[in-house]
Amino acid sequence: MAQSGAENGVEEREQDILVTARAQKLYRADQTDIGRAPADPLDMPQSVQIVTADLIRDQGARDITDLYRNIAGVSASQYATVTYRGFRQDGTFYDGLRGDPFQGFAVPSLFSIDRVEFLKGPVGMLYGASAPGGMINYVTKKPSDRFDASLRGIAGNRDRYGASGEITGPLDGNGAVAGRAGVFYESLNTVQTNSRSQSLMLDGGLTTQLTAATKLTTQLTHFEQDLPGRLRGIPIADDGNFLAKRTWNHLEPRDFSKLNGTVAQARLDHRISDAVSFNVASRWFRYREHQEYHEPRAVVDTDGDGIFDIVPREYRSQRYDIIGLTVAGNLVAHFETGPLRHTIAAGGDRYRQRSQLDSVAVRAGVPSLSLTNPVYGLTSGADYDFTKGSAELTDTRSHRYGVYAQDQIDIGSFIVVAGLRQDWFDDRDPAAGDDRTSGDRMSWRAGGIYKPIKTASLYASYSQSFEPQSPGNQSSSVGGAFDPVASRQVEIGAKGELLGGALQPTIALYRIVRRGIVQADPDLAPVGGIEQLAPVGEVTSKGVELTLAADITRDWVVTANYAYNDARITDSATGAAIDNSVGGRFPNAPRHQAGAWMRYQLRPIGAALALGGQYVGGQLARGGAQMQGFTVFDGSITKQLGFAEVMLRAENIFDKRYATSAFDSRRGAFVGRARTAFVELRANFQ
């Protein structure tokens, strides 16, 4: 009996650790390389939020759209793009490198991701050409020198099922070589007719300790997504209400969208001394997309009663092929000059990408679809004559490279950060007449931090970014060439880990000005009958963001965030519109948004309860419709079963009918997830 009791005691302690450890850490990462040198987020003079692997796991997140409610100032835009501090943003990084394989209609999977880092505001000095809202950096899973394996199985309503498995650990006796392998598959229907999502991912890596000071990590990832039914939205009225049931879809049963991507990445880390280290990394990817589908046209009122009832359609056959390659090198050095402690980061990167699109659209003979009584299956792509269609061919080639240097100086309770970067760029599209964008840009960043105590930071910073103009706007026939669009931000804020780390509040106030947006200028006379452009557009975005993580009791952890943003046009040519703007404001940019999540441990039974919610305020569609705000809730119950655990999770508990974001009136608004529930069984082996 004594032996049995001891064994039971060990099992109870293991369950307690498994269930409670994540809450006690408050899902916090205490170091990140997103600022180009390893640093605690408290020591960075810009707002940083990090979603850790534990939080991803505990929330049952599958792709990036599952995480937006955790991030103040970030909301869904279109597919994998986001609205970030008021600006549409689709540029993402992996381990600090350009090369996003999830492009077009694809949505980034989280299976191969250890954590997701959000650095807010312009990042031109750190990463070169980029949108002003900030950057998203995915930190991928790497091989471990300790054995770890896991299996997961999932089943739920809407014919949801899937499984995944991962294994990592040493591959030789002395631990010089470690490997990792994983496979993920999941399939589910959405609430819309003819809509299903299927995802497969294969992921692996190898780490070799070449010497005591040198490590080489190589990784290979391949994914396939089949996403019929997720291409466009449902038409909406001016008040934002859907013009059809949320089960309506513009697609036919045989329409398809098949996507796949392959990524190869390598990184060499070398420690010259305890004070100096460097890394050299490269990332190659290829993304392919093939889709044939019925594209909606502008809605029609056929009987003149003021109610739109028919959606004309065309049929599209499209192929995308995108290849990209990044090479980067970074050096970090620590040294002292008298009372000043320096951390120098310096390096450079080079990126090439080629994007090809071959598209044909057919209208002749394509039937319309009723909004109120749709009948599917009466037509398919085999019924159309593609020789009568309109073709589109693009061949965009981008070349970017730059060098940077940054110094972080610590002196007592103060930290000063300053850096400078020089970039060169060359973008062209031979298929469109070889219009070209080329030039260079210098960006700088400076900030200061005051730490009245070790666990609290007061900071202020200034940062810049730039975006090269599109090749089509650079032709001399329209008035080009033009300088890049330039953005600058002033941000002040505070971060802390109070009460022994049990309370982690942050606040950030910012103002971003984006200038040099090219638009048609009515004050300029046409040249040869061609409308002339001018870089006179300006947008100002300002706001405040609040986040909080709190260990309220030993068993109760809460995370919450709130963001207010006001992004509007502050300068423009008379009577002209800035792209992606409506009436002086920007679409899919809510003024108010909030998110919350809490987890409570039931120690006596080895279980945990979780409840979360997301609020997104009213926002504009690109066509000018006023989309309604929404609030949705989700929850889960997790129970330990020895070395395994089972999670029951429900999303959109009250089955709220809502739109997450929108295109224009023709392509409609994306339907928010209907109520779903699933059970996931997880087994871990160590």
VENTA-V343106 format. One record per backbone hydrogen bond with DSSP energy under -0.5 kcal/mol. NH is the residue of the N-H (numbers start at 0). CO is the residue of the C=O. E is the energy in kcal/mol with one decimal. If there is no record, write none. Layout:
# VENTA-V343106
nh = [NH NH]
co = [CO CO]
e = [E E]
This chain:
# VENTA-V343106
nh = [4 5 6 7 8 9 10 11 12 13 14 15 16 17 18 19 20 23 24 25 25 26 27 29 31 35 38 42 43 48 50 51 55 56 57 58 59 60 63 65 66 67 69 70 71 73 74 76 80 81 82 83 83 84 84 86 88 91 92 93 94 96 98 100 102 105 109 112 113 114 115 116 117 118 118 119 119 120 123 124 125 126 127 129 133 134 135 136 137 137 138 138 139 140 143 147 148 149 150 151 152 153 154 155 156 159 159 160 161 162 163 164 165 166 167 168 170 171 174 177 178 179 180 181 182 183 184 185 186 187 188 189 192 194 195 196 197 198 199 200 201 202 203 204 205 206 207 208 209 209 210 213 214 215 216 217 218 219 220 221 222 223 224 225 226 226 229 232 233 236 239 242 247 254 255 257 258 259 260 261 262 263 264 265 266 267 268 268 269 270 271 271 272 276 277 278 279 280 281 282 283 284 285 286 287 288 289 290 291 292 294 294 296 299 301 307 308 309 310 311 311 313 314 315 316 317 318 319 320 321 322 323 324 325 326 327 328 329 330 331 332 333 334 336 339 340 341 341 342 343 344 345 346 347 348 349 350 351 352 353 354 355 356 357 358 359 360 361 365 366 368 370 371 382 383 385 387 388 389 391 393 395 396 397 398 399 400 401 402 403 404 405 406 407 408 408 409 409 410 413 414 415 416 417 418 419 420 421 422 423 424 425 426 427 428 429 431 432 433 434 436 438 440 442 444 445 446 447 448 449 450 451 452 455 456 457 458 459 460 461 462 463 464 466 472 473 477 478 479 484 485 486 487 488 489 490 491 492 493 494 495 496 497 500 501 501 502 503 505 506 507 508 509 510 511 512 513 514 514 515 516 518 520 521 523 526 527 529 532 533 535 536 537 538 539 540 541 542 543 544 545 546 547 548 549 550 551 551 552 556 556 557 558 559 560 561 562 563 564 565 567 567 568 569 570 575 580 581 584 585 586 587 588 590 592 593 594 595 596 597 598 599 600 601 602 604 605 605 606 607 608 609 610 611 612 613 614 615 616 618 620 621 622 623 625 626 626 629 631 633 634 635 636 637 638 639 640 643 644 645 646 647 648 648 649 650 651 652 654 657 659 662 667 668 669 671 675 677 678 679 680 681 681 682 683 684]
co = [0 1 2 3 4 5 6 7 8 9 10 11 12 13 14 15 16 19 20 21 22 21 24 27 38 32 31 39 40 117 115 49 51 52 53 54 56 55 107 62 63 63 66 67 69 70 82 80 77 88 74 81 86 72 82 83 81 89 135 96 137 93 91 98 100 102 61 109 138 138 50 136 48 116 134 46 117 132 463 463 122 122 123 465 130 118 90 116 92 135 114 136 137 111 178 167 684 165 682 163 680 161 678 159 676 155 156 186 153 184 151 182 149 180 147 178 176 176 171 206 168 204 166 202 164 200 162 198 160 196 157 194 246 191 227 187 225 185 223 183 221 181 219 179 217 177 215 175 207 213 213 210 268 207 266 205 264 203 262 201 260 199 258 197 224 256 226 666 668 240 236 234 244 251 291 289 224 287 222 285 220 283 218 281 216 279 214 266 277 212 269 275 275 331 269 329 267 327 265 325 263 323 261 321 259 319 257 317 255 315 292 313 311 309 299 305 299 299 368 297 309 294 361 292 359 290 357 288 355 286 353 284 351 282 349 280 347 278 345 276 343 274 341 339 336 409 334 339 407 332 405 330 403 328 401 326 399 324 397 322 395 320 393 318 391 316 389 314 362 364 310 308 308 379 380 383 384 385 360 358 356 354 427 352 425 350 423 348 421 346 419 344 417 342 406 415 340 407 413 410 448 408 446 406 444 404 442 402 440 400 438 398 436 396 434 394 428 429 428 428 426 424 422 420 418 461 416 459 414 457 412 449 455 452 494 449 492 447 490 445 488 443 486 484 469 470 474 475 474 466 514 464 512 462 510 460 508 458 506 456 504 454 502 497 497 498 497 548 546 493 544 491 542 489 540 487 538 485 512 536 536 533 531 519 520 529 525 526 477 518 533 516 570 513 567 511 565 509 563 507 561 505 559 503 557 501 549 555 555 554 598 549 596 547 594 545 592 543 590 541 539 565 583 537 537 572 577 584 581 566 579 619 585 617 562 614 560 612 558 610 556 608 554 606 600 601 601 602 601 637 599 635 597 633 595 631 593 629 591 626 624 662 662 620 237 618 624 615 613 611 649 609 647 607 645 605 643 640 681 638 679 636 646 677 634 675 632 632 651 655 669 667 663 233 660 657 650 648 154 646 152 644 679 150 642 148]
e = [-2.7 -2.2 -2.5 -2.6 -2.4 -2.3 -2.4 -2.6 -2.3 -2.5 -2.3 -2.4 -2.3 -2.6 -2.5 -2.3 -2.2 -2.0 -1.3 -0.6 -1.1 -1.2 -1.2 -0.5 -2.3 -2.4 -1.8 -2.7 -1.4 -2.2 -3.0 -0.7 -2.3 -2.5 -2.8 -1.9 -1.3 -2.0 -1.8 -1.9 -1.8 -0.5 -2.3 -1.9 -0.6 -1.5 -1.8 -1.8 -2.6 -2.5 -2.9 -0.6 -3.3 -2.5 -0.6 -1.6 -2.9 -0.5 -2.7 -2.7 -2.5 -1.9 -0.5 -0.7 -1.3 -2.4 -2.4 -1.5 -2.9 -1.4 -2.2 -3.0 -3.1 -0.6 -1.8 -2.4 -0.6 -2.9 -2.0 -0.7 -0.5 -3.0 -1.9 -2.2 -0.6 -2.7 -0.6 -2.8 -2.9 -0.5 -2.6 -0.6 -0.7 -2.4 -0.5 -2.5 -2.3 -2.5 -2.4 -2.7 -2.0 -2.6 -2.0 -2.3 -2.0 -1.2 -0.5 -2.2 -1.8 -2.0 -2.3 -2.2 -2.3 -2.3 -2.6 -1.9 -3.6 -0.7 -0.9 -2.6 -2.5 -2.1 -2.3 -2.4 -2.2 -2.5 -2.2 -2.0 -2.6 -2.1 -2.6 -1.6 -2.9 -0.9 -2.0 -3.1 -2.0 -2.6 -2.6 -2.6 -3.0 -2.5 -2.2 -2.4 -2.7 -3.0 -3.0 -3.4 -1.3 -0.8 -1.6 -0.7 -2.8 -2.6 -2.8 -2.8 -2.9 -2.6 -2.5 -2.8 -2.6 -2.7 -2.9 -2.7 -0.6 -2.4 -1.5 -2.4 -2.4 -2.7 -2.1 -2.8 -2.0 -1.5 -2.4 -2.9 -3.2 -2.4 -2.1 -2.2 -2.9 -2.7 -2.4 -2.3 -2.4 -3.0 -3.0 -0.5 -2.7 -2.5 -0.7 -1.2 -2.2 -2.4 -2.6 -2.5 -2.0 -2.9 -2.5 -2.1 -3.0 -2.2 -2.1 -2.9 -3.0 -2.0 -2.5 -2.1 -1.9 -2.0 -0.7 -2.7 -3.1 -2.8 -0.8 -0.5 -2.4 -1.9 -2.5 -0.7 -0.5 -2.2 -3.0 -2.9 -2.5 -2.8 -1.6 -2.6 -2.0 -2.8 -2.2 -2.2 -2.6 -2.4 -2.3 -2.8 -2.6 -2.5 -3.1 -2.9 -2.4 -2.3 -1.7 -2.4 -1.8 -2.4 -3.4 -0.6 -1.9 -3.0 -2.7 -2.2 -2.0 -2.1 -2.1 -2.5 -3.6 -2.4 -2.3 -2.6 -3.1 -2.3 -2.0 -2.2 -2.8 -2.1 -2.5 -2.9 -1.9 -0.6 -2.0 -2.6 -0.6 -2.0 -1.5 -0.8 -1.5 -1.6 -2.6 -2.8 -1.9 -2.1 -3.3 -3.0 -1.6 -2.9 -2.2 -2.2 -2.0 -2.7 -2.1 -2.8 -2.8 -2.1 -0.5 -3.2 -2.8 -0.5 -2.8 -2.1 -2.4 -2.5 -2.9 -1.9 -2.6 -2.5 -2.5 -2.4 -3.0 -2.9 -2.4 -2.0 -3.6 -2.2 -1.3 -0.8 -1.7 -1.5 -1.8 -0.6 -3.5 -2.0 -2.2 -2.5 -2.0 -2.4 -2.7 -2.6 -2.9 -3.1 -3.0 -0.7 -0.5 -1.6 -3.1 -2.6 -2.5 -1.9 -2.6 -2.9 -1.9 -0.5 -2.0 -2.2 -1.5 -1.6 -1.4 -1.0 -2.3 -2.6 -2.3 -2.7 -1.9 -2.6 -1.9 -2.3 -2.4 -2.2 -2.3 -2.4 -1.4 -3.1 -3.2 -0.6 -0.5 -1.2 -2.2 -3.1 -2.2 -2.3 -2.2 -3.1 -2.1 -1.7 -3.7 -2.4 -3.2 -3.3 -0.5 -0.8 -2.1 -2.0 -2.2 -0.6 -2.0 -2.1 -0.5 -1.5 -3.0 -2.2 -1.8 -2.5 -2.5 -2.4 -2.6 -3.0 -1.8 -1.8 -1.7 -2.5 -3.0 -1.9 -2.5 -1.3 -2.9 -3.4 -1.2 -1.1 -1.4 -0.5 -2.4 -2.5 -3.1 -2.5 -2.5 -2.5 -2.6 -2.7 -2.0 -2.6 -2.2 -0.5 -2.6 -2.2 -1.4 -2.3 -1.3 -3.2 -1.9 -0.7 -0.9 -2.6 -0.7 -0.7 -1.7 -2.7 -2.1 -2.3 -2.7 -2.3 -2.5 -3.4 -2.6 -3.3 -0.7 -1.1 -0.6 -1.2 -1.8 -2.4 -2.8 -2.5 -2.1 -3.1 -2.5 -2.3 -3.2 -2.4 -3.0 -1.3 -2.6 -2.4 -0.7 -1.9 -2.7 -2.8 -1.0 -2.4 -2.1 -2.3 -2.3 -2.3 -2.2 -2.9 -2.5 -2.9 -3.8 -1.6 -2.6 -2.4 -2.9 -2.7 -0.6 -2.7 -2.8 -2.8 -0.6 -2.4 -2.4 -0.7 -1.6 -3.0 -1.6 -2.4 -2.4 -3.1 -1.6 -2.4 -3.1 -2.8 -2.5 -3.3 -0.5 -2.7 -1.8 -3.1]
